[in-house]
């Protein structure tokens, strides 16, 4: 490992550490990280020393992210952030530093790993989050993974290494996450999610991804007539080294629209391998290069569904025009309120809203105490398109339901444009 620091005009040729460092762990960094420097950042000197010892002792140590920022010169660096860096201020400092130093990769060690902390760390640009205590081998492997993604910053002009994605699309903004949910099966979730994804993919300059989070009985691949080579199981199986290029390689493309799809597992038994933490990490990675991430969910609450709703910018709650469906949706809304879900991000979509079932839209809105944001008419072209494996916006673009779906998608394009302007 070469040094990258400068002190009083002199370069240190030897790595930082004690004069007689302790023996490195069995999984030595030296064998993996030629040309990459590893540092430890933590305000607690004891924690700082323990992490440094796990890495072999031959690493530079800093008390704060700001202190580290004053010593960067453009060479590749992996910074292991200790537990004291888990607070909001430290993560904000890390995010700011990572935006201007693409040769820097970070790993956070958290004393208590929560969904909120994981989400915040990933949004800040942290490459990996590990829960303490962590064994030497796992930490060394994490450092090795992050180091393999780094390259030196250019000395003059040119594109920063690792920034090709932002240069191509002209923005480093995170994409909008939209979850489609219902509390009763057969309401039209998958139809809405797939058609919304298709329309957004055709209109957006950046990629759009659709995730089938109905882990036991997902239908997105069938509805879009896809034969996926990979599913969510493959993404979760590689979660420790999952980055943007790898995740892209696991997505299936819906060729007519360009929509990227992450299908559900092929067998229900695989659903137990996927938890909320893994799904959040997948979505956070996707939103780094996608303008929109659409998530189709099962018709019940579980940890994955609750994690996706919490993570989402918008939640489309879809209901059919029948009493059992409306009853379940009302219970679902009560549950979301009890969980302190912001009601302003919930959008009610009524499917088959023109059905002659002696149930008026105004009556449904009064019962749910929510105004419907979108009305999808009942039309025989919907089941026909599903049986063909063709989105209804392609199979019957002039139908009323296709026009309603186009209008709904326009609202999300408008929101995305407003976010860019801001």
N, C-alpha and C positions, 0 to 999 in steps of 0.2 A: 504493500500500500504506500503510495507516494504522498508526501505532504503537499498541501496546497495553500498553506498560510504564509503570511509575510509579517515579520516583526522587526521594526526599526530598520527596514531596508534590507534585512538579511533573510534568506530562505532557509527554513529548517529542512535538512536532508534526512533526518531521522524522524519516525513517527512519534507523536506525543505519547507520554506514559512515564512510568517510573523508570529509574535507571536499571533496575533488575525486575522486569515485569514477570508476573506469574505465567505459568505455562498456559498456552492457549487451549480452549476446549478442543475435543477430538475433531469436531467439524471446523477446522481452522479457516479463518477468513482469507489468509494469505494465498491459499490455493485458488481462490475464486476471484479476488478483487484487484487484479493488477491495474494500476492507474486510477483507482477509486479510493477516496479517503472516507473513513467512517468516523463520525463524531457522536458524542452523547450530550444531550442538553437536558439539564434538570437543576432546579434551584436547591434541591436537597443534596448536600454533598455525599451523604451515605448512599442514597439511591443512585446517584451519579457513579460512585465507585463500584457499586454492585453490578450495574449494567456494563460498565467498562470491563470489569473482571470477566463477565460472561462472554464478552467479545474478545477476550485474550489479553486485555490490559493495555494494548498498544493503540489506543484511540485518543483523540483530542476530546476535552471536556469543556462545556460552557455552562454558565449559570442561567442564561436566558437566550431566547431566539434573537433578540436584538443584538446581543453580544456576538452571536454567530454571524449575523448579517454583516458585521463590520470586517469580517475576515475572509469572505468569499472572494475568489479571484476568477472564477469561470471554469475551474476543473471540476470533474464529477464528484459529488459528495452525497453520502447517505447519512442523514441525521436521525438518530434514534432519540425520540422525545420521551422523556421520563414521565411518571405520573403527575408531576407538578405542572406539566404543560397541557393538562386536560381541561383547564378552565377556558371560558369564552375568550378572554383577552389574549391568551397564548395562541389559541387556534386562529383568532383573527390576525395576529401577527404572522403566524405561519402562512396563512392564505395570501397575505400581501407579499411576503418574501418569495413564495413559490411562483407567483405570477410574474415576477421579474427575473427569477433565476431558475430556468428550466433545466439546468444541469444539476439541480438539487432534488433529491428524493427523500421523503420522510416516512418514518414508522412511529406510531404512537403506542406506548405501553400504558394501559389504563389500569388503575387499581380496581375499579368496578366498571365493567363494560355493559353499557345500556344501549338500547335502541337509539335514543336521542343522541348520545355521545358518538356512536358509530356514524349516524347520519351527518352530524355536524362535522366530524373529522373528515369524512369522505368529501363533503362539499368544500372543505377548506383545501383539498388537494392532497391530503395525506394518502399515501399509497397503501398502507396496511395498518390495521389496528389489532393489537394483541392484548390479551387479558393477563394480568399478573396473578400469581407467579408464573413465569415461563421458563422452560428448560433451555439450556445452552443451544442445543441443536436446532430447535424451532426458531430461536432468534437469529442464529447464523443463516438459516435457510431464508428467512424473511429479508435479511440484509442482502443476501445474494440475489434474490428475485428483484428487489428494487434496483440494485446496482446494474443489473443486466438491461434495464430500461433507460439508463442515463448515457448521455454523451456530452462532451465539452461544449460550452457556449462558443459561438463564432467570435473571432477576434475583430472582424470588421464586416459589417453588412451581412446580407444573407439571412436565411430563415433559421431561427433557433431550433436546435435539435429537439425532436419530440413535439414540435408545434405545428406540424404539417396540417393537422386537422383544423386548427383554428385559422390558419392562413387560407385554407381551401374555402372555408365557409365565411370567413371574414368576421368571426365572432368567437369569443370564449365563453359566452353566456350558457348557463345550464338550461336544458329544455324543460318544457312544461309537462307535468305528469298528470294524467287523467285516468281515474279509476271508474270502471263501469260496474255497478253493483245492483243487485236486487235481492230481496228476501224471499223470493219464490221462484222456483224453476219454471222455465217456459215463458218468462216475461219478455224475452227478446234481447238479453244481454249480449250474447255472442254475435247476433246479427248486427246490433248497434255498434259494438266494439270493432268488428271487422270492417264494416262499411265506413265508419268514421276514420279508421286508420288508412283505408284506401284513399279516401278523398283528401285527407291531410297530406299523404305521401305524394299525391299528384300535384298539390299546390305549393308545397314547401320547398325551399331551396336546400334545406338540410335534410338528412335522413329522418325518417319516422319509423318507430318500432312499436310493434304490437306484442305484448306478452300474454300468453295464456296461463293465468294463475289458477285456473280450475284444475288443481293438480291431480285429481282422481279421474275426472271425466271430461277433460277439455275437448272442445270440438273445433277450435279455430283452424287447425290443419286440414280437417275434412271440409269445412265450409269454404276454404280457399283453394281446395284441391291441390294440397301440397304433399310432397313426400319428403319430410325433413330427414336430414342425415344426423342432426343433433337436436337435443331437447334441453330443458332446464336441468335435467339430471347431469348432463355433461358440464354445464356451467358451474353447478354446485360442486361437482367432483374436482374442478380445477379452481375453486374459489380462492385458495391461498396464493395463486399466481395469476389471478384473473385481471387483465388490463384491457384497454380498448381494442388493440389489434386481435387479441385472443377472442374477446367477446364477439367481435365482428365475424370472425371465422366460424363461430357457432350459430350464427343467424341464418335463417332461410329467407330467400327473396321471393316475394310474390311478383313474378315478372311483369304482368300487365300494368301494375301500378308502381312498382319499385318499393313497396312496403316491406320492411324488414320484420321478420316474425321469429319469436322465441316460443316454440310450441311447448305444450304440457308434456309430462312423461307419457310414454306409450302404454304403461301399465299402472293401474291404481296403486300397486304395492310400493312403487317408487316414491309416492307422495310423502312418505314418512321421512325421506332423506332430505327434505327441503323445509327449512324453517324461515321465520320472519327475518332473522339477521342476514341470512344468505340472500334472500330476495331483495332486501334493502340495498345491499352492496351491489347486486346486479343492476338494479334500477338506477342507482347513483352513478354507476359507470356508464350506463346507456345515455343518461341525460347530459353527459359531458359532450357528446357529439351528435345527439339527436335533437331536433326542434321539439318533438312531441314523443312521449312514451305513453301508449294506451295500454291499460291493464284490464283484462277480462277476468272476472272472479267467480267463485262458486256462489250458490244462493244460500249462504249461511255465514255466520261469524266464526272465524278462528284467528289464531295469532298472525297468520300471513295476511288475511284480509284486513284485520285491524291495523297491521303495520303499513299496508299499502294505502289505506284511507288516511292515516296520519301523515304519510309522506306526500300525498297527492296535493296538487294545487287546486284541482277541481274533481268532484265526485258526481258522476251521473247516476242518479238513483232512478231506475226504470220500473214502471208499474203497468200492469195490464188492467183492462177495464172490467174487472169482476170483483165481487165482494171479498173472497178469500185473499186475493192478491192485494187489495187495498188494505185489508186488515193486517197482513204481514208487513207491508210497507210502513204502516203507522207504528207498529211495534219496533221496526228497524229504526225509524226516526227517533223514537223515544230512547232507544239504546244508544244511538249516536250522541244525543243530548247528554245522557248520563255520563258518557265518556268524554264530555267537554269538547266534542268535535265542533269546530266553527261552522255554524249553519250557513254562513255566507258562501262557503265553497260547495254546498250541496245544491245540485240542480235536479229538479224533478222532470223526468221525461215520461209522458203517458203514451204507451203503445196501443195501437188499434183504437185510437181516440174517437174515430167516427163510427165505431161499431154500434149497431142498433140493439143495445142490451139494456135499455131503460136505466142507464146510469150516465148522468151528465158530467161534463168536465168540471163545471162549477161546484157540483155536489162533492166530487172527489177532492177538489182543492179545499173546500170547507171542512171536510172530514180530516184531511191531513194537515190543515193549517199551513199549507205551503202552496205557492203559486207555481203552476206548471210552466217551465221554461221552454219546452218543446212538445209538440203534438205530432205523433207519427200515425198516419192513417192506416187502417186495415186494407190490405191489398193482396190478392192471390199471387201476385208476382213475387212476393217475399218467399213463401215456401217453394215456389218454382225455382227461384234463383239458388236457394239453399240446396235443393236436390241436384242442381247442375254443378254446384261448386263454384258459382260465379257470383260475386257481390251484386246486390240488386242495383247499385248505382252504375254498374256496367251492363247488367243484363237488361234492365228497363230504365234507362236514364231519364225518360220523359214521364215516368210514373209519379204520382203524388208523393209516395213514400221516399222515392229517390230525391225529389226536390226538397223534401223536409230534412233529409239527412245532409244534403248539400248546405242548406241554410244553417243547420246546427254546426257543421264543420266551419262555416264562415265565421262564427262567433269566436272560435278558438284561434283561427288565423288572425282575426282582428286583435285578440288579446295578446298574441305573440308579437304582432307588429308594435303594439303600444309598449310592451316590455322593452323592445329594442330601442324605441325612440327615447324612452326614459334612461 
